[in-house]
Amino acid sequence: MKIHVYDTHVDTSLGEHIHFDVLVNDENISNVKKFADNYLVSLGVKTEQIKQERCNFCHSEMANPEVEENIRNYGHSILRF
């Protein structure tokens, strides 16, 4: 499965820098921002705490089996750095 990688950086008002990639297939490109926002909520980051956010297309690649399974089940996969 070919996937698209969206490099995401968020700075919070608490001084935290969060870096993660949102990985999606062709069908879910329009949902990247929603997936990123949901991931931040799962970390306890509220919208009002976000000082700066960037989510840019980085590149496309072939998915490994774990990422492919996540995309089939959830529409996306997240890799945190």
Secondary structure, DSSP 8 states (H G I E B T S, - for coil): -EEEEEEEEEEETTS-EEEEEEEE-GGGGGGHHHHHHHHHHHTT--GGGEEEEEEEEEEEEE--HHHHHHHHHHS-EEEE-
